[in-house]
Amino acid sequence: MKRILLTALLTLSCLSLPAQSIFQAPGRVRSLTEENQQLRSQVDSLLALVDSLRQERLEEEIAFLEGNSDYEDEEGIEYTAELTDSLLGVWYETRRISDYVEGEIYDMDSVTFTSKLSDEELIARIEAMHSYITVPFNETVKNYIVMYSEKMKERMGRILGRSSYYMPIFEEVFSRYGLPLELKYMAVIESMLDPVATSRAGARGMWQFMYTTAKVYGLKINSFVDERLDVEKAVDAAARFLRDSYEVFGDWNLAISAYNCGAGNVNKAIRRSGGKRDFWSIYPYLPRETRGYVPAFVGAMYAMYYYKDYGIVPSDFPVPAVDTFEIDRNLHFKQITGLVGIPMEELKELNPQYLHDIIPGSEGTCILKVPYNWTNALLDVPMDSLYAYMADSLISPQVIKNIQVSSNETRTAYKVKNGDYLGRIATRYHVTVAQLKSWNNLRSNNIRVGQILYIYHNGTVPAASSASSSASSAAPAASAPATATNPDDYAGYQFYTVQAGDTFYSIAKNYPGISAQNIMDYNNMSSSKLQPGMKIKIPVLK
C-alpha cells in the first residue's frame, strides 16, 4: 500500500508539470527522468528499511509485551512466574511436576524413564505422525513421551475426553490462519484443556494469556468480561500470537518457545548461541523453565496420537449442543434461570467469560450460549420481560457500580530488580509513575532492589489509595477527589476495629458488596489515616 501511494505521488508530481515546458525543454525532461529514477531508488531503499524496522518493531513489541529482554540481567536470564503466559511456569517453579502426574512427583531435570518401546520404535512412531512441525527425539523428549503416555493415563483420559469438543474448534481457527494444526496440542500443556484454568502468575484461560498480552491481542478484560475464558476468542488470539512469533523467528519450535517465555528470552538465547536459530542449539541458553516446553509439547502430541496403544481410555465428555443469542442489554444469569429455567451451572459452564454472571449487553452486543434443548423455551419469553425480571435487585446501578469498583482492585505484585526505576516499571505495565507512587505510598521516585510494588490492572486507581476508581490515570491518586457515596444506598452501618496490617482494601474484602472506596467515603477518610485500634464504620447495603 505504501509503495503504491508513493509511486502515485511521484507520478502525479511529474504529471503536474506544464506540458508545454516539457516539450520545449528536452534536457529538462531527461533531468526529471533521472531525478525520478533516483527518487524511486531512494523510495525502494526506504521501503526496504521500513520493512526491516517493522520486523524489528514486531520483535521488540512481543519482547516488551512479555516483559522480557530489556529488563533482564545480562549475566543470567532471570525468569519469574509473573512474566510467563503458561502454567508451565508453575510446573517448573520447583522443577517438578506433581499435580499432573498421578501419585508421583518427578524432577524432570534428573529423572530418566524407561519406555516399554525401544528408541528405534519411538522414532519410527514419531516419523509416522508426519508432523508439519519438526519433532525431535532425544532423552529429554523421551522422558516426556513416557510421562504423558505411561505415567499419567488417567489424566490423559480426561484430556482426551475434552479434546473431542475443543480440538475441532482449535483446528478451525488454525486452518483459518494457515497455521500447523499440531499447534492445538499446546493447549494440553498450557491448561490441560481447562477453559477456566488460572495460574498463580495471573495467566488465565485455556491458552493462559497474561493480562497485557491478552489486551494487545484484542481480548476484552473488564469488570464483567474476561475473554481469556472464551475458548473461541482465546484460541484466535493465540493463533495470531503464534503467527507473529513465527514471522519473527521463522521456526515453529522457537515460536512455541516464545509463547512460553517471550520473544525477548528466545532472542537472547539466539544471541548467546552465536546466532543459531534452532531449538536444540539454543536450548542451553533458554530460561530453564522453558527448556521443557517443546519436549512437553512433543510428549503430549505423541500421547494424543498413540493413546490406544497405551490403553488410555478417553473419559466421557458430553459434547454440548448449543445455540447462541445476541444480548444488547445487561442481563443476569438468574434472570434467565428464573423465567426460562435453564440451570445456572449450565449457563456458567457455557459462558465462563462473564465474571459475575452478568452479561454486559449495555456495553455492546454480547453472545450468550444456551443448551440447544432450551432454545425454544428462551424464544418463548419476550425479551423485554426477561430484561425486566428482578432487574432492580440483580443488575441495579448500585450493583453494577460495586462490581466495577471491587474488580478494579485486582493487583499484581512486582519485585524490583537491578536496573529498575519507576518509569521503566510504569511503561512495562502501561500505567503512570504517579499511579505507582500513589498505590505504593511512595514519597519519592527512589526504589530498592527486592522491594515489592503493587500494580493494579486496567490502569485504575485502587480504592485503598484514597482516589476514586474513575480518577485520571495521569494525575497522582492522592490528589484525585473521592467519589461521593449516596447515603440512601445504605441501611445503616456497623463498627470495625482496625487491626495491625489492615488496609481499607483488606477490610472491604470481608464485606461483600462494599468496596474500600465505599468505606473511605463513608468515614470521610484517606488510607493514610487508618491506624490500628481505630474504630471505623462499615456501611450496610439495603
C-alpha positions in Angstrom: 0.0 0.0 0.0 2.8 2.4 0.9 4.6 1.6 -2.3 1.5 2.3 -4.4 0.9 5.6 -2.7 4.5 6.8 -3.0 4.7 5.8 -6.7 1.4 7.5 -7.3 2.7 10.7 -5.7 5.8 10.6 -7.8 3.8 10.1 -10.9 1.5 12.9 -10.0 4.4 15.2 -9.4 5.7 14.6 -12.9 2.3 15.0 -14.4 1.8 18.3 -12.6 4.5 19.9 -14.8 3.1 22.1 -17.6 3.1 20.1 -20.8 4.4 23.0 -22.9 7.6 23.5 -20.8 8.3 19.8 -21.0 8.2 19.6 -24.8 10.1 22.9 -25.1 13.0 21.7 -22.8 14.1 18.1 -23.7 17.1 18.5 -21.4 14.7 19.2 -18.6 12.8 16.0 -19.4 16.0 13.9 -19.2 16.8 15.7 -15.9 13.4 15.0 -14.5 13.6 11.3 -15.6 16.9 10.9 -13.9 15.6 12.6 -10.7 12.5 10.3 -10.9 14.7 7.2 -11.1 16.9 8.4 -8.2 13.7 9.1 -6.2 12.4 5.7 -7.0 15.7 4.1 -5.9 15.6 6.1 -2.6 11.9 5.2 -2.1 12.7 1.5 -2.6 15.6 1.7 -0.1 13.3 3.5 2.4 10.6 0.8 1.9 13.2 -1.9 2.5 14.2 -0.1 5.6 10.6 0.3 6.7 10.1 -3.5 6.2 13.2 -4.2 8.3 12.1 -1.8 11.0 8.6 -3.3 11.1 10.1 -6.7 11.6 12.4 -5.4 14.4 9.5 -3.5 15.9 7.3 -6.6 15.9 10.1 -8.4 17.7 10.6 -5.6 20.2 6.8 -5.3 20.8 6.5 -9.0 21.5 9.5 -8.9 23.9 8.2 -5.8 25.6 4.7 -7.2 25.9 6.0 -10.3 27.6 8.2 -8.3 29.9 11.4 -9.8 28.8 14.8 -9.0 27.3 15.3 -5.3 28.2 14.6 -5.9 31.9 16.9 -8.9 32.5 20.3 -9.2 33.9 22.8 -9.8 31.0 24.8 -12.1 33.2 22.0 -14.6 33.6 18.4 -15.0 32.4 16.1 -14.1 35.2 12.7 -15.6 34.8 9.7 -15.0 37.0 6.3 -16.6 37.0 4.8 -13.2 36.6 6.1 -13.0 33.1 5.0 -16.3 31.6 1.9 -16.9 29.6 1.8 -20.6 30.7 1.0 -22.8 33.6 4.4 -24.4 32.8 5.9 -21.6 34.9 4.1 -23.1 37.9 5.1 -26.6 36.9 8.8 -25.8 36.8 8.8 -23.4 39.8 10.5 -26.2 41.7 11.4 -28.2 38.6 8.9 -30.8 39.5 5.6 -31.9 38.0 3.2 -33.0 40.7 -0.4 -32.3 40.2 -0.3 -33.5 36.6 1.2 -36.9 37.5 -0.9 -39.4 39.3 0.6 -40.4 42.7 4.2 -39.4 41.9 6.4 -36.3 41.9 9.1 -36.2 39.4 12.1 -33.9 38.9 12.1 -33.7 35.1 15.7 -32.4 35.2 17.1 -35.6 36.6 14.6 -38.3 36.1 15.2 -41.0 33.4 12.2 -43.0 32.4 12.3 -46.4 30.7 9.8 -47.0 27.9 8.3 -50.3 27.1 9.3 -49.5 23.5 12.8 -49.2 22.1 14.2 -45.9 20.9 14.0 -47.1 17.3 10.3 -47.9 17.7 9.6 -44.5 19.3 11.5 -42.7 16.5 9.5 -44.7 13.9 6.3 -43.7 15.5 7.2 -40.1 15.6 8.1 -40.1 12.0 4.8 -41.9 11.2 2.9 -38.9 12.7 4.1 -36.8 9.7 4.1 -33.6 11.8 4.4 -30.4 9.9 6.4 -29.1 12.9 9.8 -30.7 13.3 9.5 -33.2 16.1 12.9 -34.1 17.6 13.8 -37.1 19.6 16.3 -37.4 22.4 16.4 -38.5 26.1 14.6 -35.3 27.2 11.8 -35.8 24.7 11.6 -39.5 25.5 11.1 -38.7 29.2 8.1 -36.5 28.4 6.7 -39.1 25.9 6.8 -41.7 28.7 5.4 -39.4 31.2 2.3 -38.4 29.2 1.7 -41.9 27.7 2.6 -44.2 30.6 2.7 -42.2 33.8 -0.5 -40.2 33.7 -3.0 -42.3 31.9 -6.0 -41.3 34.0 -5.4 -37.6 33.4 -4.7 -38.1 29.7 -8.0 -39.9 29.5 -9.8 -36.8 30.9 -7.9 -34.6 28.4 -8.8 -36.9 25.5 -12.5 -36.8 26.6 -12.4 -33.0 26.5 -10.5 -32.9 23.2 -13.5 -34.3 21.3 -15.1 -30.9 21.8 -12.3 -28.5 21.9 -9.8 -29.8 19.3 -12.2 -29.2 16.3 -12.5 -25.6 17.5 -8.8 -25.1 17.5 -8.3 -26.8 14.2 -10.8 -24.5 12.5 -9.0 -21.4 13.9 -5.5 -22.6 13.0 -6.7 -23.6 9.5 -8.2 -20.1 9.0 -4.8 -18.5 9.7 -2.9 -21.1 7.7 -1.0 -22.4 10.7 0.0 -26.0 11.5 -2.8 -27.9 13.1 -0.3 -29.6 15.6 -0.3 -26.3 17.5 -3.6 -27.3 19.0 -1.7 -29.7 21.4 -0.2 -26.6 23.1 -3.4 -26.2 25.0 -2.7 -29.6 26.7 0.5 -28.3 28.3 -0.9 -24.9 28.9 -4.1 -25.8 30.7 -4.9 -29.5 30.4 -7.9 -28.2 28.3 -9.4 -26.4 31.3 -11.2 -23.3 30.0 -11.1 -21.5 33.3 -7.5 -22.5 34.4 -5.7 -19.8 36.3 -2.1 -19.8 37.3 -0.6 -18.1 40.4 1.1 -15.7 38.0 -2.3 -14.5 36.8 -2.4 -16.2 33.4 -6.0 -17.3 32.6 -8.0 -19.5 30.3 -7.3 -22.5 28.2 -4.5 -20.6 26.4 -3.1 -19.0 29.5 -2.8 -15.4 28.5 -1.5 -12.8 30.9 -3.4 -9.5 31.1 -1.2 -7.3 29.0 -0.7 -9.7 26.1 -4.4 -10.5 26.1 -5.3 -6.8 25.8 -2.8 -6.3 22.9 -4.3 -9.2 21.0 -7.8 -7.8 21.3 -9.3 -9.8 24.2 -11.7 -7.8 26.3 -11.0 -7.7 30.0 -13.0 -5.5 32.3 -15.1 -5.7 35.4 -17.7 -8.0 33.8 -15.9 -9.9 31.0 -12.7 -11.8 30.7 -12.4 -13.1 27.1 -9.4 -15.1 28.1 -12.0 -17.6 29.3 -13.9 -17.5 26.0 -12.4 -20.6 24.2 -13.1 -19.4 20.7 -11.7 -15.9 21.2 -8.7 -17.0 23.2 -7.6 -19.6 20.6 -8.0 -16.9 17.9 -5.7 -14.6 19.9 -3.2 -17.5 20.5 -3.2 -18.2 16.7 -2.3 -14.5 16.0 0.4 -14.5 18.7 2.0 -17.7 17.2 1.7 -16.3 13.7 3.5 -13.1 14.8 6.2 -15.2 16.6 6.8 -17.3 13.6 7.2 -14.2 11.4 10.0 -13.1 13.8 11.8 -16.5 14.2 10.9 -18.5 11.1 10.9 -21.7 13.1 7.8 -23.3 14.8 9.7 -24.7 17.8 11.1 -21.2 18.5 7.7 -19.7 18.1 6.3 -22.2 20.5 9.1 -21.4 23.0 8.3 -17.7 22.6 4.7 -18.4 23.6 6.0 -19.7 26.9 8.8 -17.3 27.8 8.5 -14.4 25.4 10.4 -13.4 22.3 12.9 -11.5 24.4 14.2 -14.6 26.1 14.3 -16.5 22.8 16.3 -13.7 21.1 18.7 -13.6 24.0 19.2 -17.4 23.7 19.9 -17.0 20.0 22.5 -14.3 20.6 24.2 -16.4 23.2 24.3 -19.4 21.0 26.2 -17.4 18.4 23.2 -16.7 16.2 21.9 -20.3 15.8 18.1 -20.5 15.2 17.0 -24.0 16.0 15.6 -25.1 19.4 18.2 -27.6 20.5 21.1 -25.2 19.6 19.7 -22.5 21.8 18.3 -25.0 24.4 21.1 -24.4 27.0 20.6 -20.7 26.8 16.8 -20.6 27.3 15.3 -20.0 30.7 15.3 -23.4 32.4 11.5 -23.1 32.8 11.2 -23.0 29.0 13.6 -25.8 28.2 11.0 -28.5 28.9 8.2 -26.7 26.9 8.9 -28.1 23.4 9.7 -31.6 24.8 6.4 -31.5 26.7 4.6 -30.4 23.5 6.1 -33.4 21.7 5.2 -35.7 24.6 1.6 -34.5 24.7 1.2 -34.8 20.9 2.6 -38.3 20.9 0.3 -39.4 23.7 -2.8 -37.9 22.0 -1.8 -39.7 18.8 -1.0 -43.2 20.2 -3.2 -43.3 23.3 -4.9 -46.5 22.2 -1.6 -48.4 22.2 -1.1 -47.5 25.8 -4.5 -48.5 27.0 -5.6 -44.9 27.7 -9.4 -44.6 27.6 -11.0 -41.2 26.9 -13.4 -40.2 29.6 -17.0 -39.4 28.9 -17.4 -35.7 28.0 -20.8 -35.0 26.5 -20.3 -32.6 23.6 -22.7 -29.7 24.3 -25.1 -28.8 21.5 -25.6 -25.0 21.9 -27.4 -22.2 20.3 -26.3 -18.6 20.5 -28.3 -15.4 21.2 -27.3 -11.7 20.9 -27.8 -9.8 24.1 -27.9 -6.0 23.9 -28.8 -5.0 27.4 -27.5 -6.1 30.8 -28.8 -9.5 31.8 -28.1 -11.7 34.8 -28.0 -15.5 34.5 -30.5 -15.6 37.4 -33.0 -13.8 35.2 -32.7 -16.5 32.6 -32.9 -19.2 35.1 -35.9 -17.7 36.8 -38.0 -17.1 33.7 -36.7 -19.8 31.3 -35.5 -22.5 33.7 -32.0 -23.1 32.3 -29.9 -24.3 35.2 -27.3 -21.7 36.4 -24.5 -24.2 36.3 -25.1 -24.8 32.6 -25.1 -21.1 31.8 -21.9 -20.6 33.7 -20.2 -23.6 32.1 -21.1 -22.4 28.6 -20.3 -18.7 29.2 -17.3 -18.6 31.7 -16.2 -15.3 30.3 -18.9 -13.4 32.2 -17.3 -13.0 35.6 -20.2 -12.1 37.8 -23.0 -14.0 36.0 -23.9 -10.7 34.3 -23.9 -10.3 30.5 -22.9 -6.6 30.0 -25.0 -6.1 26.9 -25.3 -2.3 27.6 -21.5 -2.1 26.7 -22.2 -3.6 23.3 -23.8 -6.7 21.8 -22.7 -9.9 23.7 -23.1 -13.5 22.8 -25.0 -15.9 25.1 -24.7 -19.6 24.6 -27.5 -21.8 25.8 -28.1 -25.6 25.6 -29.8 -26.3 22.3 -32.7 -28.1 24.1 -33.6 -24.8 25.9 -33.7 -22.7 22.7 -37.4 -22.8 22.2 -38.1 -22.1 25.9 -35.9 -18.9 25.7 -37.6 -17.8 22.4 -41.0 -18.1 24.1 -40.1 -15.5 26.7 -40.5 -11.9 25.5 -37.1 -10.2 25.7 -38.5 -7.1 27.5 -39.9 -9.4 30.2 -36.6 -11.2 30.5 -34.6 -7.9 30.9 -37.1 -6.6 33.4 -37.3 -9.7 35.6 -35.7 -9.0 39.0 -33.6 -6.3 37.4 -33.9 -3.9 40.4 -32.1 -6.4 42.6 -29.8 -8.3 40.2 -28.5 -5.5 37.9 -29.3 -2.3 39.6 -27.0 0.7 39.1 -25.6 0.2 42.6 -24.8 -3.5 42.0 -23.0 -2.5 38.7 -21.1 0.2 40.4 -20.0 -2.0 43.3 -18.7 -4.7 40.9 -16.8 -2.1 38.9 -15.1 -0.7 42.0 -14.2 -4.0 43.5 -13.0 -5.5 40.2 -10.7 -2.6 39.6 -8.7 -3.5 42.7 -7.2 -6.7 41.3 -3.4 -6.3 41.6 -0.1 -7.8 40.6 2.9 -7.9 42.9 6.2 -6.9 41.2 9.6 -7.4 42.8 12.1 -4.7 41.9 15.3 -5.9 40.2 18.7 -4.4 39.4 18.3 -1.6 36.9 14.7 -1.0 37.6 13.3 2.5 38.0 9.7 3.7 38.3 9.5 4.9 34.7 10.6 1.6 33.3 8.1 -0.4 35.5 5.3 2.0 34.7 5.9 1.7 30.9 6.1 -2.1 31.3 2.7 -2.3 32.9 1.1 0.6 30.9 0.5 2.7 34.0 1.9 6.1 35.2 4.6 6.8 37.6 2.1 8.9 39.6 -0.1 5.8 40.0 2.8 3.6 41.1 3.8 6.1 43.7 0.2 6.5 45.0 -0.6 2.8 45.0 2.6 2.1 47.0 2.6 5.2 49.2 6.0 6.3 47.8 7.1 9.8 48.7 9.9 9.9 46.1 11.0 8.1 43.0 13.5 6.0 44.9 13.0 2.3 45.0 15.3 -0.5 46.1 16.1 -4.0 44.8 13.9 -6.6 46.3 11.1 -4.1 47.1 7.6 -5.3 46.3 5.5 -2.9 44.3 1.8 -3.4 43.6 0.4 -2.7 40.2 -3.4 -2.5 39.7 -4.8 -3.9 36.4 -6.6 -1.7 33.9 -4.6 1.3 35.0 -7.2 2.2 37.5 -6.6 3.7 40.9 -7.4 1.2 43.7 -9.9 2.2 46.3 -7.3 1.8 49.0 -5.3 4.7 47.6 -7.8 7.3 48.5 -8.7 8.1 45.0 -11.9 7.2 43.1 -11.8 4.4 40.5 -12.6 7.0 37.9 -9.6 9.2 38.7 -7.5 10.4 35.8 -4.6 8.0 35.1 -2.3 11.0 34.5 -2.8 12.5 38.0 -1.5 11.4 41.4 -4.2 9.3 43.0 -3.9 11.1 46.3 -4.9 14.4 44.7 -8.0 13.0 43.0 -11.3 13.7 44.6 -13.1 10.8 46.3 -16.3 9.7 44.8 -19.2 10.7 46.9 -21.5 7.9 48.1 -25.2 8.3 48.3 -26.3 7.7 51.9 -29.6 6.5 50.6 -27.8 3.4 49.3 -27.2 2.1 52.8 -29.4 0.7 55.5 -27.0 1.8 58.3 -23.5 0.8 59.4 -21.6 -1.4 61.8 -18.3 -0.8 63.6 -15.0 -2.5 62.8 -11.8 -2.2 64.9 -8.7 -1.8 62.8 -6.0 -4.4 63.3 -2.3 -4.1 62.6 -1.6 -4.5 58.9 -5.2 -3.7 57.9 -5.9 -1.7 54.7 -9.2 -0.4 53.5 -8.9 -3.0 50.7 -8.3 -5.9 53.0 -11.2 -4.8 55.3 -13.6 -4.4 52.4 -12.9 -8.0 51.2 -14.8 -9.2 54.4 -17.9 -7.3 53.4 -19.5 -8.4 50.1 -20.8 -5.6 48.0 -18.8 -3.0 49.9 -15.6 -1.6 48.4 -12.7 0.1 50.0 -13.7 3.4 48.4 -17.2 3.0 50.0 -15.7 2.6 53.5 -13.4 5.6 53.0 -16.2 7.8 51.7 -18.5 6.8 54.5 -15.8 7.7 57.1 -14.5 10.7 55.2 -11.0 9.3 55.5 -8.0 8.6 53.4 -5.8 5.5 53.5 -3.0 7.4 55.4 -5.3 8.0 58.4 -6.0 4.3 59.0 -4.4 3.3 62.4 -4.6 0.1 64.5 -7.2 0.3 67.2 -9.3 2.8 65.4 -13.0 2.1 65.1 -14.4 2.8 61.7 -17.9 2.4 60.3 -18.7 -0.2 57.7 -21.8 0.8 55.7 -24.5 -1.9 55.3 -26.3 -2.1 52.0 -30.1 -2.1 51.9 
